[in-house]
Amino acid sequence: MSNGVNKVFLLGHLGATPELRQSPGGMSVLRLNVATNEHWERDGEKRDHTEWHRVVIFGNRAEALAKFLDKGMCVMIEGRIRTSSYEKEGQKRSSTEIHATELCLTSARRASDGGGLVRAPRPPQPAHGDELALAM
């Protein structure tokens, strides 16, 4: 029996400047808000929808990317979906994030910046214990 596949690919724009923090265990965590857009036409009327995705990057890569990622940049992200549940003010809640394993800059915001595809360096993978401690 197969273990299944948990793989996500996103191509979108950063909706805000990414936020770099430290986990209680001292690991760097970079949080991104990525917008993906869909456009279609129904009955002659143009429609669109923007979906927002919370993306998390860990470790040395988080620190490196925090130095140059900025609002509006177009990125391609490969990762996996992670859900967690918690209680806040007596209410049970859940959260869904994309844990990025790859990030590519796919184009620049300005035509004068050139554009193209640039792959960010791949960091060592975090230990499972460190990753799980961040799912709060």
WOURDA-V17978 format. One record per residue. N is the residue number from 1. RES is the residue in one small letter. PHI is phi in degrees with one decimal (999 if undefined). BURIAL is b if it has 9 or more other C-alpha atoms within 8 Angstrom, else e. Layout:
n=(N;N)
res=(RES;RES)
phi=(PHI;PHI)
burial=(BURIAL;BURIAL)
//
This chain:
n=(1;2;3;4;5;6;7;8;9;10;11;12;13;14;15;16;17;18;19;20;21;22;23;24;25;26;27;28;29;30;31;32;33;34;35;36;37;38;39;40;41;42;43;44;45;46;47;48;49;50;51;52;53;54;55;56;57;58;59;60;61;62;63;64;65;66;67;68;69;70;71;72;73;74;75;76;77;78;79;80;81;82;83;84;85;86;87;88;89;90;91;92;93;94;95;96;97;98;99;100;101;102;103;104;105;106;107;108;109;110;111;112;113;114;115;116;117;118;119;120;121;122;123;124;125;126;127;128;129;130;131;132;133;134;135;136)
res=(m;s;n;g;v;n;k;v;f;l;l;g;h;l;g;a;t;p;e;l;r;q;s;p;g;g;m;s;v;l;r;l;n;v;a;t;n;e;h;w;e;r;d;g;e;k;r;d;h;t;e;w;h;r;v;v;i;f;g;n;r;a;e;a;l;a;k;f;l;d;k;g;m;c;v;m;i;e;g;r;i;r;t;s;s;y;e;k;e;g;q;k;r;s;s;t;e;i;h;a;t;e;l;c;l;t;s;a;r;r;a;s;d;g;g;g;l;v;r;a;p;r;p;p;q;p;a;h;g;d;e;l;a;l;a;m)
phi=(999;-73.5;-80.5;91.8;-131.4;-123.9;-136.5;-129.0;-123.7;-124.8;-128.4;-163.3;-114.0;-71.2;-86.1;-158.5;-65.8;-58.5;-110.9;-99.8;-137.0;-113.0;-74.4;-56.7;-85.2;93.9;-82.4;-74.3;-133.0;-109.1;-108.0;-120.8;-110.6;-114.5;-101.9;-116.0;-121.5;-120.3;-130.5;-155.2;-127.5;-133.1;53.0;78.2;-105.1;-76.9;-132.1;-148.9;-145.3;-109.2;-110.2;-102.3;-123.5;-92.0;-119.5;-124.9;-125.8;-114.0;75.1;-61.1;-63.3;-59.1;-64.0;-66.3;-68.2;-61.0;-74.0;-131.3;-73.2;-147.6;-50.7;93.9;-65.9;-90.8;-132.3;-112.8;-122.6;-116.9;-172.3;-136.5;-82.7;-129.1;-115.6;-144.0;-127.5;-155.2;-117.3;-137.1;52.9;79.2;-103.6;-78.5;-130.4;-132.6;-137.5;-122.7;-133.0;-103.8;-91.4;-73.7;-110.0;-141.5;-141.9;-121.6;-82.7;-97.6;-166.9;-91.8;-71.3;-113.9;-58.9;-69.0;-79.5;102.3;89.2;100.4;-124.8;-126.3;-91.9;-73.1;-62.3;-85.8;-87.2;-64.7;-73.3;-70.1;-67.6;-56.7;-61.3;-66.3;-65.0;-68.3;-66.5;-88.3;-84.1;-100.3)
burial=(e;e;e;e;e;e;e;b;e;b;b;b;b;b;b;b;b;b;e;b;e;b;b;e;e;e;b;b;b;b;b;b;b;b;b;b;b;e;e;e;e;e;e;e;e;e;e;e;e;e;e;e;b;b;b;b;b;b;b;e;b;b;b;e;b;b;e;e;b;b;b;b;b;b;b;b;b;b;b;b;b;e;e;b;b;e;e;e;e;e;e;e;e;e;e;b;b;b;b;b;b;b;b;b;b;b;b;b;e;e;e;e;e;e;e;e;e;e;e;b;e;e;e;e;e;e;e;e;e;b;b;e;b;e;e;e)
//
